[in-house]
Structures are given as C-alpha cells and as structure tokens.
Amino acid sequence: MDPRTPIRRTAPAVALLFALTTVATACTAVTGGVEGKPGAAGLRDPYFPRLGNGGYDVTHYDLDLDVDVRPGRDELRGTATITARATQNLSSFNLDLTGLDVTSASVEGRPAAVNRAGSELTLRPDADVEDRLRKGRTFRTVVRYSGAPRTVTDRDQSKEGWLKTADGSLALGEPTGSMTWFPGNNHPSDKASYDIAVTVPKGLTAVSNGEPVSHRTTGGRTTYRWRTAEPLASYLATVAIGRYTTKSTKTPEGLEVFTAVDPKVARASAPALARIPEIMTWATGKFGPYPFSSTGAVIDRRGDAGYALETQNRPVFPGAPTTGLLVHELAHQWFGNSVTPATWQDMWLNEGFATYAEWLWAEDTEDTPTRESFEAAFLDDDNWAFPPADPPSAAELSAPPVYGRGAMVLEKLRQAVDDDKAFFGLLRGWATAHRHGNASTDDFTAYAEKRTGLDLSGLWDTWLYGDGRPEDPDAPVTP
C-alpha cells in the first residue's frame, strides 16, 4: 500500500476488538452416518474477528461479473462459482458478502438455503449432497447475486470496496473490501486461484489480476476474461474499469509486463513505467525469483481511493507514481502477495519489507545508504506511536510505525548479521520458504534466528515490540 497517503496516517484510533458471536455447534446427521457441524462464522483475526470463515479452504474462484457502469453508482450482476475443500464435516458454512442481494445459491448442483446476517451468508446444503461436505472432500458452490456494489470506509477513514473513478470503477480490497463485489472466504489466510470475467459497455476496458485470456464484443458490450493461476488473497483481487490505454511488453528476462493507463496521466506516468524492467531485474537480485507469471501496473486518475495498492501482478496507482512508490508496490509482490500475512496483525511483514525495499533501491541507485534512511526514520516522531508488530487497533494497520519502524527492524537485523551476503540470503530464503503461503511475525523471528544462529531476542524486544524510542539507535541488538 502507499505509505505516503495522509489519510492513512491521521485517522483516530478505533477500538475494533469485539466478541465473536457464538456459532451453534450442535451436530447434524448427514448421509452415510457422518456427523457435521456448522463452519465458524469468523476466523478470530486479532483485528477483524468476524472476517473469513471456518470449515473449508477455497481452492478456486470463478467470477462472472456484468457491470452497468453509471455516473453515480454502478449496477452489478454476478455469479460466483467457488470450489472448496472441507476441513471438517460440514452441515452448513458461511461466506462473506456485503451490500449485494443474493438471488440464488446451490451446492453441488442442488439448491441451498441461504440465511443472511449483515455481511455473513450462511448456506445450508440440501441433504442429498451433504455427503460431499465430509472432511477432505471438494465441493462446488454457486452464488448468484446483484445490486449496487458499495464503497466502504475503513477504520482509518480511507475508502475501499467498489470505488468510482473519472470514467469507470475500481475494486480495491484491503483489508475487507473484496466482499463488496463477490462472496468468499475474505481473509488473507485463504488464498486461491481465480478466473474473472467482466462484461462492460463497449469502449471501456476491464483489467484484473493474472493473465488476459480473451475479450469479445457482442451487442454493444465487451467481456474481458482474466486468469490467475498462482494463489491470490482476496484483498489483493482487483477489477479496474475505464478508458485505459493498455500495453504488453517483456523484460529482458522474458517476464510479461502489462500496463493499463488512463490517457490523462499517460505522459506523466511514462518515466516511472519505463523503469519497471530495471526494477524487476534489481528486485529479483535482492529478493529471489519473481513469484508470479506477469507484472505491470494500473494507473488511473485520482478517484475515491487516493492511495496505491499492491494488487497482485499489477499494483494500482491513483495517478503517476514516483519511482520509489513503484519500487514499494512491486516489492510487495514478494512480501505481502506471495508471502502473505497469517493475520492482519502481521501487516509489518508487508509494509516494513516494502519500505525497506525503497531504502535498498535508494542505496543502490541514488547513493543514499540505508543507514541514512534509518536515521531519518528514527528521528520521525510518527514512527514511535506503537510497536510495529502490535498496532493498537485496525485503524493503525497502515500507520507510520508499520512502515517506517518496520523497515528499521530490518536495518537492525542487517547490522546484527553484519554480513550482507548472509543478510540478503536471509531475505531471499524467507521469500522462498513461504512462497505462495502465509506467515506470521513469530514465523519470521524464528526463521531469522535459525538462519543466522543468533539470539536476536534483544532486537525483537526493542525494535519490534518495544514501547518508545531507544535512547541510542546504535545500541547492541544481540545479548
């Protein structure tokens, strides 16, 4: 995400922790004598307890969206086909969806009863197919829905969900907005592959994650099909609709670069976009093999969002990006998109790493040692509001300590290792060990200590979890 966005720095703290509504666990007999119980209506995330759902793991989303783009508010008709594997014997399960109306649902081709409470959909399958919901079995759910997708306001007062732009729309999902345009298991811990088809009025372009499969115009409307084969967290899914100029090129190493740019900002965006191949070559040298099949960017005119986001394969920017911001969002493809946080409390593993990538880029291309970037961050009072691994509430997930102090943790780790070859080997090893998976702060600290053979408890206690600014930034970090 864009660390320069003022609105994400100045929002008041909002207490978000609240009790998870108790889900009934009474057993229900199913075919073959197997007993099932409802999947949990939330995953007890530290900041969003009701986000996500238990009892199953999604393996693939097939989304078919028909969008009537209107000046004030769009109308959407969607069909979501969700393939999932049961992780327990299920009698019912939940999906996350907000605002849109469900017209029908089925499981394994049979109608399913649907109950709704706010953003929670509870589906109870027909008794004839309950045997397919045994633990370990794969089942398919189809949900048809429609309505005007919403823009939602985050706890930090920024906007996400379905956003209007100057000539179209933009779907952004961090941290909860994807459930404004499709039903699913909306938590970073459940990643899946995606097929997304978007039908829009002729003359508009629809861009999404992954690779373009086809586009076809019939009766004044064009359908664009996109496919993402690598695991994708729902908050990183996007749809961008507008009058974009698109371009597909390749890096010297053969990696596809797909860009979609609003013509109004094309000239201003050109210098940064021209450096994508250079950035990708540099980042691969620092962080290891690129984890996806393509890269690129979507650049729109400033709309409701006002911030950049690391949407998978091609990050989204609200206007022409600086080179540093482009480096930040592309670094997220390793740190955040491939290695995805286990919970939202682990956000610094995304933002601290991407911010440190900016420092490394400045060191290698602008003769600004990371030590200078560290010192500037150390003197910034905003970075000391709370420990980066323990934001006080969801309102602070994108606040300065998560970025600046998160990057300081990595600079102190580099100093503790005192060997650049070993340090960058650690970064590459971390990206490789959790490629296309999820990881927590505890996973990282354990990995770093195992990889280095050092007791780094002093570093973690002071820089990652400590309250307040240390008196001496150069104090030893190992016992």
C-alpha positions, -999 to +999 in steps of 0.1 A: +000+000+000+010+036-005+028+047+027+025+084+016-012+086+019-020+112+046-055+098+052-039+065+063-017+083+088-040+106+107-071+086+114-081+084+150-077+051+168-109+030+167-113+000+191-122-029+170-118-060+191-152-074+199-166-107+209-172-133+182-208-143+180-211-179+192-218-203+164-240-233+171-221-265+173-248-290+176-241-320+154-264-327+125-266-362+110-257-364+073-258-391+047-237-422+055-238-417+092-213-389+092-220-361+116-213-325+106-214-291+123-216-255+110-184-239+099-173-210+120-186-175+110-152-159+116-115-168+119-109-147+151-084-124+134-070-101+161-085-070+143-114-085+123-127-114+144-157-120+120-137-118+088-132-151+070-150-183+077-141-217+091-147-253+080-134-251+044-105-239+023-112-223-011-091-235-040-106-216-069-130-187-076-147-184-109-164-149-110-186-138-139-195-101-135-218-080-157-213-043-148-236-015-158-213+015-154-232+045-143-221+081-133-232+079-097-234+042-088-228+010-108-252-019-110-236-054-109-249-088-117-226-116-106-222-154-105-195-167-082-186-204-086-165-214-056-145-246-054-135-255-018-122-284+003-140-292+035-116-291+065-143-306+088-176-325+083-199-296+075-236-292+080-235-256+069-209-229+061-206-192+057-194-167+030-186-130+034-207-106+013-218-071+020-245-049+004-254-071-026-286-092-029-283-130-033-308-143-058-299-180-055-273-204-042-265-241-048-240-266-036-231-295-059-259-285-082-286-287-056-304-256-042-290-244-008-309-225+018-294-190+025-297-170+057-281-136+060-270-116+090-252-084+079-221-095+059-225-131+068-242-155+044-250-189+059-255-217+033-272-249+044-269-275+016-296-299+005-295-332+025-288-351-008-254-336-012-242-334+025-220-364+019-199-342-004-192-320+026-172-346+045-138-335+058-112-337+029-138-337+001-141-310-026-174-293-032-186-266-055-209-237-046-226-213-070-240-179-057-259-156-080-262-120-067-269-085-079-272-049-068-251-017-064-217-025-050-207-003-022-178+019-013-169+012+023-150+034+048-121+017+066-114+021+103-087+046+093-113+066+073-099+057+039-121+042+011-122+007-003-145-018-019-161-006-052-149+029-060-160+053-087-133+068-110-135+096-136-146+073-163-154+039-147-148+020-115-121+004-094-124-025-069-099-025-041-100-049-012-075-041+016-084-051+042-121-061+039-134-046+006-135-076-017-167-087-001-184-057-017-182-073-051-180-111-046-188-136-019-160-156-004-137-165+024-124-130+029-093-135+050-056-134+039-051-169+052-073-185+025-056-180-009-070-194-042-066-193-079-091-171-099-109-168-132-126-134-135-148-124-164-161-088-165-186-076-191-188-038-196-202-013-221-183-013-254-155+013-254-145+005-218-117-018-208-118-042-178-084-051-162-079-077-135-052-099-119-032-125-137-032-130-174-056-118-201-074-148-216-097-132-242-120-103-249-151-103-271-177-077-280-213-087-286-244-065-287-226-034-276-209-050-246-174-064-242-164-093-220-128-094-207-115-127-192-086-129-168-069-159-151-047-160-120-031-194-116-010-186-085-026-183-051-042-149-045-055-135-013-090-120-017-078-085-006-054-084-035-080-091-061-090-062-083-111-051-112-104-018-129-129-004-155-122+026-176-109+040-209-074+027-204-045+026-229-031-009-224+003-022-234+021-056-231+059-059-233+085-081-218+115-076-195+149-087-209+144-119-189+111-126-207+087-116-179+054-102-192+047-065-183+011-055-187+001-019-181-032-001-182-030+037-180-056+064-181-047+086-211-050+117-189-019+107-169-001+087-195+026+113-202+033+118-165+034+081-158+058+072-187+091+078-169+083+055-139+067+028-161+097+027-183+118+016-153+096-015-145+120-039-163+150-024-144+132-026-111+122-062-117+158-072-125+170-054-094+144-068-071+149-104-084+186-100-075+177-088-040+147-110-031+150-141-054+129-154-083+098-134-091+068-154-078+042-146-105+038-150-142+035-113-150+040-078-136+029-043-145+007-015-132-028+001-134-027+038-133-059+058-130-067+094-123-073+101-086-107+089-076-122+079-043-092+058-032-063+083-032-037+056-024-017+030-042-023-007-035-002-038-043-029-057-061-014-089-074+006-089-106-001-052-113-004-027-085-029+002-088-019+038-086-041+069-083-021+090-107+015+089-119+037+071-094+072+081-083+099+055-089+102+049-052+065+042-048+066+019-078+095+000-061+075-002-029+044-017-046+064-041-068+084-053-038+050-063-023+047-090-049+073-109-029+064-095+006+026-095+011+014-111-021+035-143-023+044-143+014+010-132+028+004-123+064-012-150+085-034-124+102-038-086+099-016-082+130+014-093+108+010-063+085+045-050+091+058-081+072+042-065+042+048-028+047+081-029+066+097-051+039+083-029+011+096+003+028+130-013+033+130-022-004+127+016-011+157+022+012+177-005-007+167+010-040+179+044-029+211+029-016+218+011-049+206+038-074+208+071-055+239+068-033+217+070-002+229+044+023+201+026+042+218+039+073+207+074+063+171+063+056+172+046+090+184+077+108+157+098+091+130+073+102+144+071+137+140+109+141+104+109+128+082+110+159+053+094+140+072+061+138+071+057+176+034+058+183+033+020+189+054-012+182+051-023+145+041-058+154+013-047+178-009-019+163-034-008+189-064-013+165-074-018+129-073+020+125-035+019+127-028-011+104-014+014+078+001+039+102+037+051+101+052+026+126+041-003+105+061+011+076+090+031+090+097+013+122+091-020+104+119-011+080+141-001+109+137-037+122+152-050+090+181-025+091+189-035+127+188-071+116+212-063+088+235-047+113+232-077+137+241-102+109+270-079+099+274-097+066+255-085+035+258-118+017+242-136+047+216-109+052+203-109+016+205-147+016+181-145+046+157-122+027+157-145-003+154-176+018+124-161+036+106-154+003+114-189-009+104-207+023+069-192+024+064-187-014+027-186-022+019-192+015+011-174+047+035-164+075+033-147+109+057-125+129+066-154+150+075-174+118+098-146+108+116-141+141+121-179+144+134-181+108+158-153+113+173-168+144+176-202+129+191-189+097+217-166+115+223-188+145+220-156+166+199-149+197+180-119+184+156-115+214+171-081+222+164-069+187+128-081+187+122-068+223+134-033+215+126-026+178+097-049+170+077-050+203+092-023+225+074+009+236+090+042+228+122+053+210+155+039+223+180+065+235+208+050+215+200+039+179+233+021+178+229+001+210+238-036+205+208-058+195+222-092+205+227-104+241 
